[in-house]
Amino acid sequence: MSKPNVPRENRRLKRSIAYLLTAAVAVIILYSTTMAFLAVRATSQRLTDTYTADLTQPEYMQAHSDTAYQQRLAYEAFLKSRIAMLATDSASLTIDLTQKTVALELQGVAVHTVAIAKIETSRLFAQTDPVYWIRMFSEPHIADSSVSSVSKQTFLIKNAPRDTTETNAAELALPDTSLSQPIFYTLYLKSGITVNVYQQEEASGFAKNKYDFARQKAMLSSFIHSIARIEVPKYAPAIDIYIPARDAYTIYKALPKRPLITIRIV
């Protein structure tokens, strides 16, 4: 005997539920995508509103059509920002994406310079008129918060040796624990830019993916919270740089809690 047929009403109900679920998912995806687009647009508009008045000055007007002049203006803006950092007694950071270098500076002197192995930037940087970035980065920016895969402070507790022999033995046996784990850190600039520093030895490893997942989880939570309240979420264009682990560690440990950062992107 054949199996009894499912009542026509049940089949219609199941199809209706399936259609409704599919439509609901499509609406959520469309809404989320639209809000993400608006977030990027809002950031771009904020940049335009902040610096449009300054860009009407003759020194910036010429840079729109003269590439050579634009490069010179970018270099002068870079120097102007570095000079402004002289006002602080703490260590500061200079990131030159054109020369692919990162420098830890103290009173205008580069005390530690390292070559950048790899650079990645958000598309907004390429899609925006370079003159806006020249103006924006003509002054140093404060990193008012940060997150890292390692602790900022390291403490080592040792018992005092009883004699010279014990002292020598302790020094020989003391391991270097400063890089016991991969180092990645993110500097959140007050201006809305995010700078991610990754050790190049773990450029695509599990440790980096784990760090990015934890960071992006917090960003996703903030994004969902905003769109749930029908608010345009915040968008922070990012600059990702990859440098050797030892150098990344040295720079991070030397920077103060709220360092000044100079960036050259053009």
HUSUL-V388293 format. One record per residue. N is the residue number from 1. RES is the residue in one letter. SS is DSSP state (@ for helix, = for strand, . for the rest). PSI is psi in whole degrees, 0 to 359 (NA if undefined). D_LAST is the distance of its C-alpha to the last C-alpha in whole Angstrom. Layout:
# HUSUL-V388293
<<N	RES	SS	PSI	D_LAST> <N	RES	SS	PSI	D_LAST>>
This chain:
# HUSUL-V388293
<<1	M	.	141	78> <2	S	.	154	75> <3	K	.	145	72> <4	P	.	141	73> <5	N	.	143	70> <6	V	.	134	67> <7	P	.	142	68> <8	R	@	325	66> <9	E	@	322	65> <10	N	@	320	64> <11	R	@	319	62> <12	R	@	321	61> <13	L	@	316	60> <14	K	@	318	58> <15	R	@	320	56> <16	S	@	317	55> <17	I	@	317	54> <18	A	@	317	51> <19	Y	@	318	50> <20	L	@	317	49> <21	L	@	317	48> <22	T	@	317	45> <23	A	@	320	45> <24	A	@	317	44> <25	V	@	317	41> <26	A	@	318	40> <27	V	@	318	40> <28	I	@	316	38> <29	I	@	314	35> <30	L	@	317	35> <31	Y	@	315	35> <32	S	@	318	32> <33	T	@	318	30> <34	T	@	317	30> <35	M	@	323	29> <36	A	@	319	26> <37	F	@	317	25> <38	L	@	328	26> <39	A	@	316	24> <40	V	@	317	21> <41	R	@	320	21> <42	A	@	320	22> <43	T	@	317	19> <44	S	@	320	17> <45	Q	@	322	20> <46	R	@	320	20> <47	L	@	316	16> <48	T	@	314	17> <49	D	@	326	20> <50	T	@	323	19> <51	Y	@	358	16> <52	T	.	318	18> <53	A	.	319	20> <54	D	@	326	18> <55	L	@	357	16> <56	T	@	352	19> <57	Q	.	146	19> <58	P	@	322	19> <59	E	@	331	16> <60	Y	@	329	14> <61	M	@	318	16> <62	Q	@	331	16> <63	A	@	341	12> <64	H	@	331	13> <65	S	.	347	15> <66	D	.	104	14> <67	T	@	317	11> <68	A	@	316	12> <69	Y	@	323	12> <70	Q	@	318	9> <71	Q	@	319	7> <72	R	@	319	10> <73	L	@	322	10> <74	A	@	319	6> <75	Y	@	319	8> <76	E	@	321	11> <77	A	@	322	10> <78	F	@	314	10> <79	L	@	321	13> <80	K	@	319	14> <81	S	@	319	14> <82	R	@	321	15> <83	I	@	322	18> <84	A	@	332	19> <85	M	@	349	20> <86	L	@	343	22> <87	A	@	343	25> <88	T	.	146	25> <89	D	.	349	28> <90	S	.	168	26> <91	A	.	146	24> <92	S	=	172	20> <93	L	=	134	17> <94	T	=	125	14> <95	I	=	113	12> <96	D	=	101	9> <97	L	.	338	8> <98	T	.	324	6> <99	Q	.	355	10> <100	K	.	52	12> <101	T	=	152	14> <102	V	=	134	15> <103	A	=	134	17> <104	L	=	121	20> <105	E	=	148	21> <106	L	=	114	24> <107	Q	.	42	24> <108	G	.	356	21> <109	V	=	128	22> <110	A	=	108	21> <111	V	=	345	24> <112	H	=	115	23> <113	T	=	139	20> <114	V	=	145	19> <115	A	=	141	17> <116	I	.	126	16> <117	A	.	328	18> <118	K	=	142	16> <119	I	=	135	13> <120	E	=	135	14> <121	T	=	155	12> <122	S	.	151	14> <123	R	@	338	14> <124	L	@	328	13> <125	F	@	320	10> <126	A	@	333	10> <127	Q	@	348	13> <128	T	.	145	11> <129	D	.	124	10> <130	P	@	333	7> <131	V	@	329	9> <132	Y	@	319	10> <133	W	@	325	8> <134	I	@	315	7> <135	R	@	316	11> <136	M	@	319	11> <137	F	.	20	10> <138	S	.	4	11> <139	E	.	151	14> <140	P	.	153	15> <141	H	=	144	16> <142	I	=	132	20> <143	A	=	100	21> <144	D	=	355	24> <145	S	=	164	25> <146	S	=	159	25> <147	V	=	154	27> <148	S	=	158	28> <149	S	.	351	30> <150	V	.	162	31> <151	S	.	143	33> <152	K	.	324	31> <153	Q	.	136	35> <154	T	.	128	37> <155	F	.	137	40> <156	L	.	117	43> <157	I	.	123	47> <158	K	.	145	49> <159	N	.	143	53> <160	A	.	134	54> <161	P	.	152	55> <162	R	.	333	59> <163	D	.	179	59> <164	T	@	320	57> <165	T	@	316	58> <166	E	@	327	56> <167	T	@	311	53> <168	N	@	319	53> <169	A	@	321	53> <170	A	@	321	51> <171	E	@	322	48> <172	L	@	327	48> <173	A	@	351	49> <174	L	.	115	46> <175	P	.	160	43> <176	D	.	105	39> <177	T	.	8	38> <178	S	.	332	35> <179	L	.	49	33> <180	S	.	348	36> <181	Q	.	155	34> <182	P	.	146	30> <183	I	.	125	28> <184	F	=	142	25> <185	Y	=	156	24> <186	T	=	129	22> <187	L	=	121	20> <188	Y	=	109	21> <189	L	=	145	19> <190	K	.	335	20> <191	S	.	355	18> <192	G	.	1	18> <193	I	.	144	16> <194	T	=	130	17> <195	V	=	118	16> <196	N	=	126	19> <197	V	=	121	19> <198	Y	=	145	22> <199	Q	=	133	24> <200	Q	@	339	23> <201	E	@	341	27> <202	E	@	41	27> <203	A	.	330	25> <204	S	.	25	27> <205	G	.	178	30> <206	F	@	320	32> <207	A	@	318	31> <208	K	@	317	28> <209	N	@	322	29> <210	K	@	318	32> <211	Y	@	314	29> <212	D	@	321	27> <213	F	@	316	30> <214	A	@	320	31> <215	R	@	317	28> <216	Q	@	335	28> <217	K	@	317	31> <218	A	@	321	31> <219	M	@	319	28> <220	L	@	321	30> <221	S	@	317	33> <222	S	@	321	31> <223	F	@	313	30> <224	I	@	320	34> <225	H	@	320	35> <226	S	@	311	33> <227	I	@	334	34> <228	A	@	332	37> <229	R	.	11	37> <230	I	.	45	36> <231	E	.	143	33> <232	V	.	122	29> <233	P	.	162	28> <234	K	.	144	25> <235	Y	.	130	21> <236	A	.	106	19> <237	P	.	141	16> <238	A	=	148	15> <239	I	=	118	13> <240	D	=	127	16> <241	I	=	145	16> <242	Y	=	122	19> <243	I	=	166	20> <244	P	.	146	24> <245	A	@	315	26> <246	R	@	318	28> <247	D	@	320	24> <248	A	@	319	23> <249	Y	@	315	27> <250	T	@	314	27> <251	I	@	315	23> <252	Y	@	318	25> <253	K	@	329	28> <254	A	@	337	27> <255	L	.	142	25> <256	P	.	179	27> <257	K	.	322	27> <258	R	.	77	25> <259	P	.	157	22> <260	L	=	140	19> <261	I	=	131	16> <262	T	=	133	13> <263	I	=	134	9> <264	R	=	121	6> <265	I	.	347	4> <266	V	.	NA	0>>
